Amino acid sequence: GERAGAEAMVEHLVANGYRHIVHIAGPDGNLDAAQRAEGYLAVCARHHLPPRILPGNFNEEAGEAAARAILASATRTDAVFAANDMMALGCLYAFTQAGVHVPSDVALAGFDDIPLARFVHPSLTTMQVSIAELGDRAMTRLLQLMDGTSTDGTGDKQTLVPRLIVRDST
């Protein structure tokens, strides 16, 4: 789900004409972060785009630091895909402080669709992961296991695919 979601996001950016897309990664050792980076790299390879990954750790400060690195670099950047919304918001803050306009100068996208993503200016394009649906499926599965109506779980794996939420930042 995480990799597919990241691929969908980067494909959205490519479809909108962006070719110099930077990924702000999540923390080392985090499975979701690793899968989101894999999705980013897969789309870069598919479209022969130069991959560029900056380190991050899922908090606003990491997004801000990445934005400063992008602004200080001579390497062209026309879009940023942050591995989560908090880093995207930190990035947006730093860009705004520097007079860089989103999306006219640089497009920006996140992941998770936190409530705040709708309320910032510009509103943030992101991937929506349905935590409620995930919890519902987990509880149903647990109850089936407890009352013996479930199989042993083989071949029962379900993947939730995140949904692209396009807003003003791209």
RAKAGI-V451427 format. One record per residue. RES is the residue in three letters. PHI is phi as a letter, one per 40 degrees, with the letter a starting at -180 (* if undefined). Layout:
res = [RES | RES]
phi = [PHI | PHI]
This chain:
res = [GLY | GLU | ARG | ALA | GLY | ALA | GLU | ALA | MET | VAL | GLU | HIS | LEU | VAL | ALA | ASN | GLY | TYR | ARG | HIS | ILE | VAL | HIS | ILE | ALA | GLY | PRO | ASP | GLY | ASN | LEU | ASP | ALA | ALA | GLN | ARG | ALA | GLU | GLY | TYR | LEU | ALA | VAL | CYS | ALA | ARG | HIS | HIS | LEU | PRO | PRO | ARG | ILE | LEU | PRO | GLY | ASN | PHE | ASN | GLU | GLU | ALA | GLY | GLU | ALA | ALA | ALA | ARG | ALA | ILE | LEU | ALA | SER | ALA | THR | ARG | THR | ASP | ALA | VAL | PHE | ALA | ALA | ASN | ASP | MET | MET | ALA | LEU | GLY | CYS | LEU | TYR | ALA | PHE | THR | GLN | ALA | GLY | VAL | HIS | VAL | PRO | SER | ASP | VAL | ALA | LEU | ALA | GLY | PHE | ASP | ASP | ILE | PRO | LEU | ALA | ARG | PHE | VAL | HIS | PRO | SER | LEU | THR | THR | MET | GLN | VAL | SER | ILE | ALA | GLU | LEU | GLY | ASP | ARG | ALA | MET | THR | ARG | LEU | LEU | GLN | LEU | MET | ASP | GLY | THR | SER | THR | ASP | GLY | THR | GLY | ASP | LYS | GLN | THR | LEU | VAL | PRO | ARG | LEU | ILE | VAL | ARG | ASP | SER | THR]
phi = [* | c | c | c | c | c | c | c | c | c | c | c | c | c | c | c | g | c | b | b | b | c | b | c | c | c | c | d | g | c | c | d | c | c | c | c | c | c | c | d | c | c | c | d | c | d | b | f | b | c | c | a | b | b | c | a | a | g | b | d | d | c | c | c | c | c | c | c | c | c | c | c | c | c | c | c | b | b | a | b | b | c | c | a | c | c | c | c | c | c | c | d | d | c | c | c | c | c | g | c | c | b | c | c | c | a | c | a | b | b | a | h | f | c | d | c | d | c | c | c | b | c | c | c | c | a | b | c | b | c | c | c | c | c | c | c | c | c | c | d | c | c | c | c | c | c | c | g | c | b | c | c | g | c | g | b | c | b | b | c | c | c | b | c | b | c | b | c | c | b]
